[in-house]
């Protein structure tokens, strides 16, 4: 009885993590389309991409239990958490070096 209840809790928590990750990924995709310039699009895509993939992988880890699959998912998450922010930083640095300027709101800049 108690083990059946715990298995349902595990399934529900993993589904919630996967759905939250999918929601973050969809928001990131929307940000890539709607944000005004390169840097804000890069930020929107990079942050939500990392959060979305991270939550999806955590949900899959919870669902799979403690086995070899979970170890592989942890390694994928570790690799992704190292490479995704580094790639976003490298893209932003290359864009700045090649003269891509961020869009600034003139009204807010003149106030300061």
C-alpha positions as CSV (number, residue, x, y, z in Angstrom):
1,X,0.0,0.0,0.0
2,X,2.7,2.5,1.0
3,X,5.0,1.5,-1.8
4,X,2.2,2.0,-4.3
5,X,1.6,5.5,-3.0
6,X,5.3,6.3,-3.1
7,X,5.5,5.1,-6.7
8,X,2.6,7.4,-7.6
9,X,4.3,10.3,-5.9
10,X,7.5,9.6,-7.9
11,X,5.6,9.5,-11.1
12,X,3.7,12.8,-10.3
13,X,6.9,14.6,-9.3
14,X,8.7,13.5,-12.4
15,X,5.9,14.5,-14.6
16,X,5.7,17.9,-13.0
17,X,9.5,18.4,-13.5
18,X,9.2,17.4,-17.2
19,X,6.2,19.7,-17.7
20,X,8.0,22.6,-16.0
21,X,11.1,22.0,-18.2
22,X,8.9,21.9,-21.4
23,X,7.3,25.2,-20.3
24,X,10.7,26.8,-19.8
25,X,11.8,25.6,-23.2
26,X,8.7,27.0,-24.9
27,X,9.2,30.3,-23.2
28,X,12.8,30.3,-24.4
29,X,11.5,29.7,-28.0
30,X,9.1,32.5,-27.7
31,X,11.9,34.8,-26.4
32,X,14.0,34.0,-29.5
33,X,11.2,35.2,-31.7
34,X,9.9,38.2,-29.6
35,X,12.9,39.8,-28.0
36,X,14.3,42.9,-29.8
37,X,18.1,42.4,-30.2
38,X,20.8,39.7,-30.4
39,X,21.9,40.0,-26.8
40,X,18.4,39.7,-25.2
41,X,17.6,36.8,-27.5
42,X,20.8,35.1,-26.5
43,X,20.0,35.6,-22.9
44,X,16.5,34.5,-23.2
45,X,17.4,31.4,-25.2
46,X,20.4,30.5,-23.0
47,X,18.8,30.8,-19.6
48,X,15.6,29.1,-20.5
49,X,17.4,26.4,-22.5
50,X,19.5,25.5,-19.5
51,X,16.6,25.6,-17.1
52,X,14.3,23.6,-19.5
53,X,16.8,20.9,-20.2
54,X,17.8,20.7,-16.5
55,X,14.3,20.2,-15.3
56,X,13.5,17.7,-18.0
57,X,16.6,15.7,-17.1
58,X,15.8,15.9,-13.4
59,X,12.3,14.6,-14.1
60,X,13.8,11.7,-16.1
61,X,16.2,10.9,-13.3
62,X,13.4,10.8,-10.7
63,X,11.3,8.6,-13.0
64,X,14.1,6.1,-13.8
65,X,15.2,5.5,-10.2
66,X,18.7,4.8,-9.0
67,X,20.4,2.8,-11.8
68,X,22.8,3.2,-14.7
69,X,20.4,5.3,-16.7
70,X,20.3,7.9,-13.8
71,X,24.1,8.0,-13.8
72,X,24.1,8.7,-17.5
73,X,21.5,11.4,-17.1
74,X,23.6,13.1,-14.4
75,X,26.6,13.1,-16.7
76,X,24.5,14.6,-19.5
77,X,23.2,17.3,-17.1
78,X,26.7,18.0,-15.8
79,X,28.1,18.4,-19.4
80,X,25.1,20.6,-20.4
81,X,25.4,22.8,-17.4
82,X,29.1,23.4,-18.3
83,X,28.8,23.9,-22.0
84,X,25.5,25.9,-22.5
85,X,26.5,29.0,-20.5
86,X,30.0,28.9,-21.9
87,X,28.6,28.8,-25.4
88,X,26.3,31.7,-24.8
89,X,29.2,33.7,-23.3
90,X,31.4,32.9,-26.3
91,X,28.7,34.0,-28.7
92,X,28.1,37.3,-26.9
93,X,31.8,38.0,-26.7
94,X,32.3,37.3,-30.4
95,X,29.3,39.5,-31.3
96,X,30.7,42.3,-29.2
97,X,34.1,42.0,-30.8
98,X,32.6,42.2,-34.3
99,X,30.6,45.3,-33.4
100,X,27.1,44.1,-32.7
101,X,25.7,46.8,-30.4
102,X,22.8,46.1,-28.0
103,X,19.6,48.0,-28.6
104,X,19.0,50.6,-25.9
105,X,15.8,52.4,-25.0
106,X,16.6,56.1,-25.7
107,X,14.2,57.4,-23.1
108,X,15.7,55.3,-20.3
109,X,19.3,56.2,-21.3
110,X,18.6,59.9,-21.4
111,X,17.1,59.9,-17.8
112,X,20.3,58.6,-16.2
